[in-house]
Amino acid sequence: MPSKYYFLLLTCLFACSKLTAQSLYNFKYNYLDDNGNKEYYNAFMVRYDDGTGFIRVSYIDSVTGEKYLVNMDMEESYEVNDMAGAADSSILYFEGIDSKVIMGDTTYGYDPDIFVFQNQENSEYYEPLKVLSVSDDGSMVEGEFTESKLLTQEDLTEEFVLQFFSEDEEFYQNLFNTTVRTLTSEEKQAKLHLLIVANTKDVDIGSTCVLDKDRTLKTFSDLADLLSITLDAKTIFGDDYNKKNVEDAVASLNPSPRDIVVFYYSGHGFSMNDGHQFPYIELRAKSFQSLKDNSLNIEDIYNIIAKKGARVNLVISDCCNSDPNAGTAISGDFAQTRSSSIEWSLQNCQQLFIPPLRVSILMTAAQKGELSAGNNNFGGFFTYNFRASLVNFLSPVHQFTGVSWDNLIEEAKAQTIAKADHTWCSMPDGGKAKCVQHPAYVIQH
């Protein structure tokens, strides 16, 4: 096969904003080998909602006739196309990295493929355009696409999947050999208590808080439906947004030991010179009110909720954790590919939300001294990436090691850090610099 050229790319991690499912593609294409013969390739690409993914390629060596199967992680990027480092946002690259031959001569290396997508005019989506390679003399070679297909749930038949996975691999097992345990009579009586607090009337970030509020409500409503448990949801926003209403709502939570409690906050946050590493959430109904008297520390809220004894406790805040006068960080948009609408895995959902032992988790978008970024199209970075990672871990095509809260939050943290690193934030001196955002969390089992 011809060697593949490694592009000079500015690596940026992206994800689609609707979080419905992953994008799965099947590509069939060919290149000419050194003797002018065509080598045919069959690729399966999975793009997760947070911008991560993987590619598997099957092909037959045109000289030896040996069949090969290669696994690659996937990296998304825009091409750096001028000396100033500007990126062409109309073109998106999906490049295989860390390639590993898993069938065939394992001493034979594989130079990863690069699939090129183009933003469609008058559309929010990027669509497949071409696959690239470079010949041994360094000249550019474009592969010939013979088929490019966005897959759906119905396309993931055993016959198709076995082209890229063996029966003992996790991907195959998750799709075809999953056994979902039956909930006990007590577990079936569980309730999901959801309390969402969002500063939707704020002039600077109100629109992003609306997105966070609505999408968080939708995600956890769908979770309750999947688990067939009751949802008890309360949202505090708009004219109801104030400290007393939040305190009363937290105090009124009365979960049973089998229940799930989720507290989610989207708004302004700040840090103080005290022992708290997690932020204070600003709950002023009017801008002239005292900041100190109308704020609560998210760690204090977490301690109150954790003591109520539910099976699963999630306390999440997407807000700044810095000086109260620090600026607001706004980013550009994310690249989107079409959704394959893959159903969630009930087994994965049970592992996270009906675990055998109690778990309490406190998460916040940024470490002390850092801003929390977002924009008006997809909301806060951390909220977006947490939801994306959650959906990934609920998917039957999820291919990380172990469905656990530790792995899920680490994935959300990594993607938030990566996205923030490619975003400009307002600085206290009025200038702009790259965002520095590292989500923080604690897990108590």
JOTATA-V187165 format. One record per pair of residues at least 12 apart in sequence whose ideal C-beta (glycine too) atoms are under 6 Angstrom apart, sorted by the first residue. I is the first residue (numbers start at 1). J is the second residue. D is the distance in Angstrom with one decimal. If there is no record, write none. Layout:
<<I,J,D> <I,J,D>>
This chain:
<<1,39,5.4> <2,31,5.3> <2,133,4.9> <2,135,5.2> <2,141,5.8> <3,111,4.9> <3,136,6.0> <4,111,3.7> <4,112,5.9> <4,133,5.0> <5,134,3.4> <8,80,5.7> <9,77,4.0> <9,79,5.9> <10,78,6.0> <10,80,4.7> <10,87,5.5> <11,77,4.9> <12,77,5.9> <12,422,4.9> <13,51,4.0> <13,415,5.8> <13,418,4.3> <13,419,5.8> <14,51,4.6> <14,76,5.3> <14,334,4.7> <14,335,4.2> <15,49,5.1> <15,50,4.6> <15,51,4.4> <15,334,5.7> <15,388,5.2> <16,336,4.1> <17,334,5.9> <17,378,4.2> <19,49,5.4> <19,387,5.4> <19,388,6.0> <19,391,5.4> <20,339,4.6> <21,339,4.8> <21,340,5.6> <21,341,4.9> <21,342,4.4> <22,46,5.8> <22,48,5.3> <22,340,5.9> <22,342,5.8> <23,47,4.3> <23,337,4.2> <23,340,5.6> <24,46,5.4> <24,151,4.1> <24,340,4.3> <25,45,4.6> <25,150,5.9> <26,44,5.9> <26,149,4.8> <26,151,5.8> <27,43,4.3> <27,148,5.6> <28,42,5.5> <28,146,4.8> <28,147,4.0> <29,41,5.4> <29,131,5.1> <29,143,4.4> <29,144,5.9> <29,145,4.9> <30,144,5.3> <31,133,5.6> <31,143,5.0> <33,62,5.0> <37,62,4.6> <39,62,4.7> <41,57,5.7> <41,59,4.5> <42,58,4.6> <43,55,6.0> <43,57,4.7> <44,56,4.8> <44,164,4.7> <46,397,5.9> <47,337,5.9> <48,392,4.7> <49,388,4.0> <49,391,5.3> <49,392,6.0> <50,385,5.5> <50,388,3.8> <50,389,5.7> <50,415,4.5> <51,76,5.4> <53,74,4.0> <54,73,5.5> <54,74,5.5> <55,72,4.6> <55,74,5.4> <55,96,4.9> <56,71,5.5> <56,164,4.2> <57,70,4.7> <58,163,5.9> <66,104,5.4> <68,104,3.6> <69,102,5.3> <69,103,3.6> <70,99,5.6> <70,101,5.5> <70,110,4.7> <71,100,5.1> <71,102,5.4> <72,96,3.3> <72,99,4.6> <72,112,5.2> <73,97,5.1> <73,98,4.9> <74,94,5.7> <75,95,5.1> <75,97,5.1> <76,94,6.0> <77,93,5.0> <79,91,6.0> <90,119,4.7> <91,118,5.8> <92,117,4.5> <92,126,4.9> <92,335,5.2> <93,114,5.8> <93,116,5.9> <94,115,4.4> <95,114,4.7> <96,112,3.1> <96,113,5.4> <99,112,4.9> <113,131,5.8> <114,132,4.8> <115,131,5.4> <116,129,4.7> <116,130,4.9> <117,129,5.9> <124,336,5.4> <125,336,5.4> <125,338,5.4> <126,335,5.5> <126,337,5.5> <128,148,4.4> <130,142,5.5> <131,143,4.1> <150,338,5.4> <151,340,5.4> <152,340,5.7> <153,342,5.7> <171,399,5.8> <174,396,4.5> <175,396,5.4> <178,347,5.3> <180,346,5.0> <180,347,4.9> <186,258,5.6> <187,354,5.7> <190,229,4.7> <190,258,4.6> <190,259,5.5> <191,230,4.5> <191,232,5.7> <191,259,4.9> <192,224,4.6> <192,229,5.8> <192,231,5.1> <192,260,4.6> <193,232,5.0> <193,253,5.7> <193,255,5.6> <193,261,4.7> <194,220,5.1> <194,233,4.3> <194,262,4.9> <195,234,5.3> <195,249,5.5> <195,263,4.9> <196,213,5.5> <196,216,5.9> <196,235,4.5> <196,264,4.9> <197,236,4.7> <197,246,5.6> <197,265,4.7> <198,213,3.9> <198,237,4.4> <198,266,4.6> <199,267,3.1> <200,237,4.4> <200,238,5.7> <204,328,4.9> <207,376,4.8> <208,374,4.8> <208,376,5.9> <208,379,5.0> <209,266,4.5> <209,267,5.8> <211,379,3.9> <212,266,3.8> <212,379,4.3> <212,380,5.6> <212,383,4.8> <213,237,6.0> <216,264,5.1> <219,387,5.5> <220,262,5.9> <226,344,5.8> <226,349,5.5> <234,249,5.8> <242,283,5.9> <242,285,4.1> <243,283,4.0> <243,294,4.9> <246,283,5.7> <250,301,6.0> <250,304,5.8> <253,308,5.9> <255,308,5.5> <255,310,3.9> <257,309,5.5> <258,311,5.6> <259,310,4.5> <260,312,4.4> <260,353,5.7> <261,305,5.6> <261,310,4.5> <261,313,5.0> <262,314,4.6> <263,305,6.0> <263,315,4.7> <264,316,4.9> <265,281,5.1> <265,317,4.4> <266,318,5.0> <267,319,5.7> <268,282,4.2> <268,319,5.9> <269,281,5.3> <269,319,2.8> <269,320,4.9> <269,321,5.9> <270,324,4.1> <271,321,5.1> <271,322,5.9> <271,368,5.0> <276,297,5.2> <276,299,5.7> <277,368,5.2> <278,298,5.1> <278,299,4.3> <278,364,5.2> <279,298,5.9> <279,319,5.7> <279,321,4.0> <279,364,5.9> <280,295,4.4> <280,297,5.0> <281,296,5.7> <281,298,5.7> <281,317,6.0> <282,295,5.3> <283,295,6.0> <298,317,4.5> <302,315,4.1> <302,362,4.3> <306,360,4.3> <311,358,5.6> <312,353,5.7> <312,359,5.7> <313,360,4.0> <314,361,5.3> <315,362,5.0> <316,363,4.8> <317,364,4.7> <318,365,4.5> <318,372,5.9> <318,380,3.9> <318,382,5.0> <318,383,4.4> <319,372,5.5> <320,371,4.9> <320,372,4.8> <321,366,4.5> <321,368,5.2> <321,370,5.7> <322,369,5.5> <322,370,5.8> <322,371,5.7> <326,371,5.8> <326,428,5.7> <327,426,2.8> <329,371,4.8> <329,373,3.4> <329,425,3.7> <329,435,5.4> <330,375,5.3> <331,373,5.5> <331,375,4.8> <331,423,4.0> <333,377,5.4> <334,378,5.8> <342,395,5.7> <342,397,5.9> <344,394,4.3> <345,394,5.9> <345,396,4.4> <348,394,5.1> <348,403,4.8> <349,394,5.6> <351,403,4.8> <357,445,5.9> <359,445,5.5> <360,444,4.6> <361,405,6.0> <361,443,5.1> <362,442,5.0> <363,441,4.3> <364,440,5.4> <365,382,3.6> <365,439,5.6> <366,437,4.9> <367,438,4.7> <367,440,5.0> <370,436,5.6> <370,437,5.4> <371,425,5.3> <373,420,5.7> <373,423,5.3> <373,435,5.0> <381,416,5.0> <381,419,5.3> <381,420,6.0> <382,416,4.9> <382,439,5.2> <385,412,4.6> <385,415,4.3> <385,416,4.7> <386,412,4.4> <389,408,5.2> <389,411,4.4> <389,412,4.1> <393,408,4.9> <409,441,5.3> <413,439,4.5> <416,439,5.3> <417,438,5.8> <420,435,4.0> <420,437,3.7> <423,435,4.5>>
